[in-house]
Amino acid sequence: MLGVSTDDINNKIRLFSALAWLLIIAGLLVFVWFLFQGRKNMEELQLHLIGDFLGGSVASLWALAGIFFIYVAFLGQSIQIRFQKEELKHSIEELRSNREELKAQRIQLERQTELYDFQFKESSFYNLLTNHANLVNGLEIYDGGNLRKGKFVLRAYYKEFWSDFSTKQDDSNGIGIMDVRKDCFRRLVKQRDFLFSYFDSLSLVIKEVSEMKIEENYLNIIATHMTIFERKLLEEFVICYGDTGGYFYSLMNTELFRRGLELYENS
């Protein structure tokens, strides 16, 4: 039935159904005619002759009608199979469409998740940076009778370290300059215990940045918030205590961080 339209099959079903019913009716008519026309001679006819007549005429018509009905049933089944194929085809297309839609939704959800994750990390970064700035701005010390606040405290700390180092390196008596430098900075940190809190806070900010995709941009933001003396103190801290997590090195290797130091050293 390939290449035959459904309408053509329906026309055949109607045609052969009509022919089958006509044959059944014809058989009935023959049977009725036999009863009325042959009843006068019924007593003279033998039973096997009556059976032969009915089997030869009526049964043949009805057998042919049965064949037509079987063919009609076959045609009806072929239409049903065709409809099932169409339904299956539509189901496959619908599943394919749903799969593409689910794929698009999954991609959109992944993008939204990435965006939310980025926004959350960015918010955490700025919160940590604000807390770090508040920590620095809350500093107050008296330096030579003058009150120093905020970043000027860190400037005074660095000058204190450098003055101590300049004095000690002249009296090193054969001790390595680097060892003298580390000893001076350790002494400063011991006397100014705030510095450990400062560097711990700074490492938390940098660690948050390390988990973001555009890390360098945010490291530059941190660098722009640091004065030259903060950068010099960070250098001395890394020289003295190292950088286990590598967070400070990532900041110190940014262009903005190095540029400020180069300008200071060349001034």
N, C-alpha and C positions, 0 to 999 in steps of 0.2 A: 504493500500500500504506500510505498515511498513515492513521493512526487504527486500524490493525489490529494486534492484539497478536502477539507472536512465537509464542505457543502456537497461535493460530488458523492462522498460516502453516504451522507444523509439521504441524497436522492436515490441511491441504490437501495438503501434500507427501506425507504418508502415503496419503491417499485417491487422489490422481491417480497416484501410483506404483503402487498396487495395481491401479487400473483399467488402466494401461498394460501391466502384466505379464499381467493377465487377457486383454487383447486379443492379446498376443503368443502366449499359450498357446492361445487360441481359434483363432488363425490356424494354429498348428501342428496342432491337432486337425482343422481343416478339411482341411489339406494331407494328413494321414495318412489321414483318411477317404476322401479322393479317391483316394489310392493303392490302398487295399484294396478299396473298392467299385467303382472303375472299371477295375481291372486286367484284368477279363475282356474288356472292350470296348476296351482300350487300343489294340489293333491297328487297330480300326475308326475311332478318333478321329484327327483331324488335329492336327498339332503346334500350329497357330495357335489351335485351339479350346482346347487344354490351357492355352496361355499366357493366353488371354482369361479362362478360368475362374480360374486362379491370380491373375492381375492384378486381376480384379474382386472377388474375395472376400478371399483371404489378404492381398494387398497393401493393400487398403482398411483391413483390421483393423490391420495393422502401421503403416500411415501414420497412423492415428488414435492408435495407441500412441506413435508418434514425436512427435506434437503434444503428447501428455500429458507425455512426458519433457522436451520443450523447456520446457513450462510449469513443470514441477517444477524444472528447472534455473534458470528465471527466479526462482521463489520462493526457491530456495536462495541465489541471488545477492543477492536483496533482504535476506534475513536476514544474509548476510555484510556487506553494506553497512551494515545497521543496527548490527551489532556494531562495525564500524569507526568508525561515528559515535559510538557510546557510548565506545569506547576513546579517540577523539580528544577527546571532551568531558571524559573523566576526565583525559587528558593536559593539556588546557588548564587544568582546575581545579587539577591538581597543579603546573603551571608557575606559575599565579597564586598558589597557596599558597607555593611556593618563593620567588617574587619578594617576597611580603610578609614571609616569614621572613628573606630576605636583607636586606630594607630595615630590619627590626627589628634584625638583627645589625649592620648598618652604623651605625644610630643609636646602638646600645649601644657599639660600638667607638669612635665619635666621642666619646661621653660619657666613656668610659674614657680615651681619649687626652687629652681636655681635663683630666680629673681628674689623670692622671699628670703632665701638663705643669704644671698648677697646683701640685701637690705638689713637683715638682722646683724650680720657681721659688721657692716658699715656703721650701723647704729651703735654696736658694742665698741667699735674702734673709737668713735667720736666721744662716747661716754668715758672710756678709759683715758683718752687724751685730755678731756676736760677735767677729770679727777686728778690726773698728773699735773696739769697746769695749776689747779687749785692747791695742790700740795706744795708746789714751788712758790706760788704767790703768798702762801701763808707763812713763809719763812721770815724770821726777824732776828737779827743779831746786832750787837754793838761792836763796831770796828773803829778803834781809835777814838772812842767817845761819840762816834756818829752811828745813828741807827740805819742799818741796811735792811732792805726788804726784798722779797721775791728773788728774781734772777740776780740782783746785785749781791745777794748773799753767796751764791755760787761763784760769782766773780771774785769775791773776797776770799773764798775757800781756795780757788785756784792760785791766786796771788800768794796766799799763805804757803801753799805747797811749793810753789816755784821759788819763793824766797828761802824756804828751808832747804830745798834741793841745791840751790846756788851756793849756799853756805857750806853744806855738807860735802859737796863734790870737791871743794877746794881743800878740805881736810880729810879726804878719803883715805890717805895713807896706804895706797896700793889696792884698796878695795875697788872692784869693778864699778864703773859709772852706773850701769844698769841696776846693780844690786843696791847702790845708794839711792837711786831713783825709786825703786820699789819700797825700800824702807821708809823713805819720806812720805810716800803716798799712803802706806799702811798706817803710819803714825797719824796722818791727817784724818783718815777714815775712823781710826780709833777715837780720836778726839771729837770728831764731828760725825757722830753715829747716824745723823740724818742721811748721810750720803748713801748708806746701804738701802734705806727706804726709797731714796730717789731712784737708784739704779734698778731696784726691784720693780718699782712702778713703771719705769721706762721699758723694762724687758717685757712686762705684761702687754703694753701697747704694741710693741714690735711683734710679739708672738701672735697677737690677734691679726696683724697685717699679713703675717706669713701664711695664713690660711685663706687669703683672698687671691683672686686671679690676677688683678692688676696691682701686684704688691709694690712695685717701684713707685707708682704714683702716690701711694699713701706713705711710703717711707720718705718721700720728698716733702710731704706735708709735715711729718714729724721733724725733719731737718730744718724746715723753715721756722719752726717754733723754738728751735734751740739757738742760744747765743753762742758766740765763739768760745766763751769760757766753759759752757756746758759741753761743747764738743771736745775741748781739750781735756776736761775732766774725764769724759768717757774714754778717750784714748788712754789716759793714764790708768784707768780702772781695768781696761782690757789687758794692758801691758802687765799689770800687777797680778790680777786674779784670773786672767784668761776669759774665754767666752765659750762655756760648755755647750750651750744650745746653738751657737752660731747666730743668734739674733742680733747682737750688737755689730758683728761684722757686716751683716746685710745692710744695716743702716750706714755704717761708716764707709761702705763702698759706693754709696749713691753720689751722683755728680754734685748735687747741692751741698751735701755734707763736706766733700773734699774741697769744693770751690771756696767755701767760707774759710777753711783752714789755710788754703793757699794765699788768699787775700791777706789774712792776718800775718802769716809768716813773711810775706813779701813787703809788708807795710813798714 
